[in-house]
């Protein structure tokens, strides 16, 4: 039975079911021209909070060994922040290290309810960064135990591999975190890329 942690900011309650460390496996299945990349991988991700109105996110994946006794191969990491989508005001810190002025505007459940959208969910912003020189900004919605995301912007350094858009889906099913990730990369249109199933381990 998952219990909400104490000191959880009210704004994070709609996302609270993500909190914890999750681990499991997934499958890469990506078509590039006439070639298909298909591999199994291991996955560990974490959602935590530090008292501010966002979730901290980190993800680590590895390729499973091709044969018995083989070693795992590190694959990819990413880190980022998840939050309800709303305008930042004087009650929020920033930009930079500028402190907030006055009281935070969404400290009660009633105040957070004013952010509910016409679809009976909450709009969210997700910012993710990859070490290969890619940063993604996703816009989407959390509605109960389901999250749908699509990139609003993808930024790449000069040396990054071509990557232009993505969608992600997360859902809580039978106490497992299921997810799917479609990407447009390497000159390809948006298509299936990877999916996984994770169990909460912490």
N, C-alpha and C positions, 0 to 999 in steps of 0.2 A: 504494500500500500504506500503510494507516494504522498508525502506530506509537504505542504508549503514551508519553506525555510523561514525562520524568524528574520525580521528586518528586511523582508523583500519589499522593494518599492512597489506601490500600488500599480504603477504603469506596467510592471512585468507580470502581473497575474495572468493576463491572456496568453503569455508565452511560458508560464511556469512549468508546464508539462515537459518542456525540453530540458530542464535543469538536471545536471548530473553528468556522469561519464558513461558513455555508451561504447560497446565493442561488439564486433561481429565480422561479417564478410560481405563481399559483393562481387559483381561481375562487370568487367569492361567489355563492351560490345560496340565497336565504332567502325563504320565503313568509310574507307578513304579510296575513292575511285573503285577499282575492281578488287581491292584488298580489304580484308576484314581483320581488325585487331580484337581478339577475344582472350581474356585472361581473368583468372580469379584473383582477388586481392583481400587482404585483411584491412580492417578499418577501426580506428579508435577516435572518438570525438568527444569534446567536452563543452558543455554550456555552464557558465558560472556567472555570478554577479558580485559586484564590489560595493554595493550600496548606491550606485548611480543608476539612473533609469534606462539601462541597456543591459543586454546579456553579452558576456565575453564568450567568444567562440574560438575553438582550435580543433584542427582535424589533422590526423596523421594516417597515411595509408602505406601499405607495403605489398609487394607481389609475393604470393605464396610460392614455395619451392616447386620446381618442375618435377622433382623426383624425391623419393623418400630419403631423408637425411640431408637434403639440400638446405641452404640458408635462405631466410627471408631477404628480399631486396627492397630497401626503402624506395618509395614511389613518389609521394607528393605530400606537402604540408600546406595548410592555409590557415589564416587567422582572420578574425574580424569581429564585428559588432552588430547586434540585432536590437531593434527598438521599435516602439510604436511610432508611426509617422505623424508628426505634428510640427507646427511652427515652433522654433526655439524663441524664448522670450527672455526678459531680464531676470527671471527666476532660475534660468539655466546658466551654468558656467560657460565660459568661452566668449568670443573666439580665443584661441590660444589658451593661456593660463589665467585669463580674466575671471575673477570669482563671480558667482551669482549675486544678484542684488534682490533683497526681499525674499519672500517665501516661494517655494516651488509650487506651481499651479495645480499639480495633479497628485495630491497626496491622499485622496479618499477614493473609495470605489465609485461613489456617485460622480466625482469629477472625471474619472477615467471613462465611465459610461458615456460621457458626452462625446468621446472620440469614436464611438461605435459607428460604423458606416451603414449605408442603405441596404447592404447585403447581410446585415446582422453579424458582421465580423469586425475586425480592426485592421486598418491599413498599416503596413510595416515597411521599414527601410532596413536593408541589410548591406553592409559594406564588407567585402572580402578582399584579402590581399594574398597573392601567390608569390613565392620567392623567385619565380622565373620572369619577373618584370610585368605582371598583370595585376590590375586592380579592377574589381567589379562593384558596381552599385546596382542592387536589386530593389525593385518595388514589388509589393505584393500584398497578401492578405493572410491573416490568421483567423480561422473560423473554427472554434472548438479545437479538436485535435488534428487539424489539417492546415498546412501552409502551402500556398502557391506563390512562386516568385518568378519574375522575368527581369532580365537586365534592362536598366534604364541607360547605363553608360558602361563602357569597357575602355580602360586606359592601359596602354602598353608602352614600355620603354622601347628604345630603338632596336635593341637586340632580342626582344621577346618574339616568340613564335606567333604566327597569325592566329588570332582568336577574336571573334567579333560579337558574339551574343550567346546567351544561355537562358535556360529555364530550369528551375528546381522545384521539386515537390517533396514535402515531408508529411508523414502521417503516423499517428500512434494507433497501432492495431495489435490487439491482444498483448499489451504491455511491451511491444517491440516498436522501435523506431524504424519505419520503412522510408526509403528515400529514392528518388530518381533524378538524374541530371542529364539534360540534353544540351549539346553545344553546337555552335557554328565555328569551325576552326579549320585551319590548313586548306582554305579555299572551298570548304564544304558548306552547304546550307545547314540550317538547324536540324539536328537528327539525334537519335538515341546515342547515348555515350556510356552511362554507367548507372548502376542501381545497387542497393544494398539493404540488409536487414541487420539491425543492431539491438542488443539487449542492454539494459541499464546495469552497470557493474558497480557503481558507487553512487 
